[in-house]
Amino acid sequence: MTNILVLGANGGIARVAIDLFLKETDNQLTLYLRNSSRLRNLESNRVTVIEGDVLDKEKLKNAVIGHDVVYANLAGSLEQMAKTVVETMNETNIKRLIWISSMGIYDEVPGQRYSTILDPYRKSAEIIEASDLDYTILRPGWFTNKDEIDYETTQKGEPFKGHEISRQSVADLVVKLATSPGLEVRKSLGVSKPE
């Protein structure tokens, strides 16, 4: 059994991933988010909810202790959040991090140049890649709510394929990464629906 901490547990991908974890694994989940009243219908003895901000380092540190995997599905001050998460994981000796980012952070999307809007995603990825953590960064395409699991991945340095991806597909990959030690460690994966 794996203990998984989900940061930003009310995010669109996180909510789908939580459902998959509960249906397909025996993992224990700790759901960390700013407003716990947003989570509904989570009647499970395998779920603990912690209300807190990722930038509250002491609270985050207490949450991280005892977990095997940290899955971060965050928005907002991403650069500072990445620093806080990396520092906290180093201090608690937790190594496995799955971090949701965005396509385009390496200018890897053919025919597209993404402007400064992606800078927080770029900078947070740089912080994580410079760490000693066993990270996997996911760079999904544009999200859809399609009821499908259909995706392919590309490695950092390869052109990004496709444009869109279902939240369900990204959640499926998150669950695979969290439950398969050593899978795609220290990699940055583009994730999209095959065209």
C-alpha positions in Angstrom: 0.0 0.0 0.0 1.3 3.4 -1.0 0.6 6.7 1.0 0.0 9.5 -1.5 -0.3 13.2 -0.7 -2.3 15.1 -3.2 -1.6 18.9 -3.2 -4.3 21.0 -4.8 -6.8 18.2 -4.3 -9.7 20.2 -5.7 -8.1 20.6 -9.1 -9.8 19.2 -12.2 -7.2 16.4 -12.8 -6.8 15.8 -9.1 -10.5 15.1 -8.6 -10.5 12.5 -11.4 -7.2 11.0 -10.1 -8.6 10.7 -6.6 -11.6 8.7 -7.9 -9.2 6.4 -9.9 -6.9 5.9 -6.8 -10.0 4.9 -4.8 -11.4 2.6 -7.5 -8.3 0.9 -8.8 -5.8 0.8 -5.9 -5.6 0.2 -2.1 -3.6 3.4 -1.6 -4.1 5.7 1.3 -4.7 9.3 0.2 -4.1 12.6 2.0 -5.9 15.4 0.2 -4.3 18.8 0.9 -6.2 22.0 -0.3 -7.0 25.5 0.8 -10.8 25.0 1.2 -11.8 21.5 2.3 -15.5 22.3 2.0 -15.0 22.0 -1.8 -14.5 18.3 -1.6 -17.8 16.3 -1.6 -18.8 12.7 -1.5 -15.5 11.3 -0.3 -16.8 8.7 2.1 -13.7 6.5 2.5 -11.6 5.3 5.3 -8.6 5.6 3.0 -8.9 9.4 2.7 -7.6 12.1 5.1 -8.3 15.7 4.3 -6.0 18.6 5.4 -6.9 22.2 4.9 -3.9 24.3 4.2 -1.8 26.4 1.8 1.2 24.9 0.1 3.1 28.0 0.9 2.6 27.4 4.7 5.8 25.4 5.0 5.3 24.1 8.6 1.8 22.8 7.8 3.0 21.3 4.5 5.9 19.6 6.3 3.6 18.0 8.8 1.4 16.8 5.8 4.3 15.4 3.8 5.8 13.2 6.6 4.9 9.6 6.2 4.0 9.7 2.5 5.6 7.8 -0.3 4.5 10.0 -3.2 3.6 13.7 -3.5 1.3 14.5 -6.4 1.1 18.3 -7.0 -1.8 19.7 -9.0 -1.3 23.4 -8.3 -2.1 26.9 -9.6 -1.1 30.3 -8.5 2.4 31.2 -7.3 3.9 28.1 -9.0 7.6 29.2 -8.7 7.3 29.7 -4.9 5.2 26.6 -4.5 7.8 24.5 -6.3 10.5 25.9 -4.0 8.5 25.2 -0.9 7.5 21.6 -2.1 11.2 20.8 -3.0 12.6 22.1 0.3 9.9 20.4 2.3 10.4 17.0 0.6 14.2 17.3 1.0 13.7 18.1 4.7 11.4 15.1 5.2 13.4 12.8 3.0 10.4 12.0 0.7 11.7 11.6 -2.9 8.9 10.9 -5.3 7.1 13.9 -6.8 4.6 14.0 -9.7 4.1 17.7 -10.8 1.5 18.9 -13.3 2.9 21.6 -15.6 1.9 22.7 -19.1 2.8 21.9 -22.7 5.0 24.6 -24.3 7.4 25.3 -21.4 10.4 24.2 -23.6 9.0 25.7 -26.8 8.4 22.1 -27.9 5.1 22.6 -29.6 5.6 22.8 -33.3 4.5 26.1 -34.8 3.8 27.7 -31.4 5.7 30.1 -29.3 4.1 30.6 -25.9 4.8 33.9 -24.2 5.4 34.9 -20.7 2.1 33.3 -19.6 4.0 30.1 -19.2 6.9 31.6 -17.2 5.6 30.4 -13.9 5.4 26.8 -15.3 8.9 27.1 -16.8 10.4 28.4 -13.6 8.7 25.8 -11.4 9.9 23.0 -13.8 13.5 24.4 -13.6 13.4 24.3 -9.8 12.1 20.7 -9.8 14.6 19.6 -12.4 17.5 21.1 -10.4 16.4 19.1 -7.3 17.6 15.6 -6.2 14.0 14.4 -6.2 12.6 11.5 -8.1 10.3 13.7 -10.0 8.1 13.3 -13.1 6.8 16.5 -14.6 3.7 16.1 -16.8 3.1 18.7 -19.6 -0.5 18.1 -20.8 -2.1 19.7 -23.8 -5.4 21.6 -23.6 -7.8 19.8 -21.3 -11.1 18.2 -22.3 -13.8 16.6 -20.2 -14.2 13.7 -22.6 -14.9 10.3 -21.0 -11.8 8.6 -22.5 -8.4 7.3 -21.6 -6.3 7.8 -24.8 -2.9 9.3 -24.6 0.7 9.2 -25.7 3.8 10.8 -24.2 6.8 12.6 -25.5 10.1 13.2 -23.7 11.7 16.5 -23.0 13.6 17.5 -26.2 11.1 15.8 -28.5 8.4 17.8 -30.4 5.0 17.8 -28.6 2.4 15.8 -30.4 -1.3 16.7 -30.6 -3.0 19.5 -28.9 -5.6 18.2 -26.4 -5.9 15.6 -23.7 -8.8 14.4 -21.5 -8.4 15.0 -17.8 -9.2 11.3 -17.4 -6.1 10.4 -19.4 -3.8 12.6 -17.4 -5.3 11.2 -14.2 -4.7 7.7 -15.5 -1.1 8.5 -16.1 -0.8 10.1 -12.6 -2.1 6.9 -11.0 0.3 4.7 -13.0 3.3 6.9 -12.0 2.3 6.9 -8.4 1.9 3.2 -8.2 4.9 2.1 -10.3 8.1 2.9 -8.5 10.8 3.9 -11.0 8.5 4.7 -13.9 9.6 7.8 -15.8 11.7 9.1 -12.9 13.5 12.3 -13.5 11.6 12.8 -16.7 9.4 15.5 -18.2 6.6 14.1 -20.2 4.4 15.8 -22.8 0.9 14.2 -22.7 -1.6 14.4 -25.5 -4.2 12.4 -27.4 -2.8 10.7 -30.4 -3.9 12.4 -33.6 
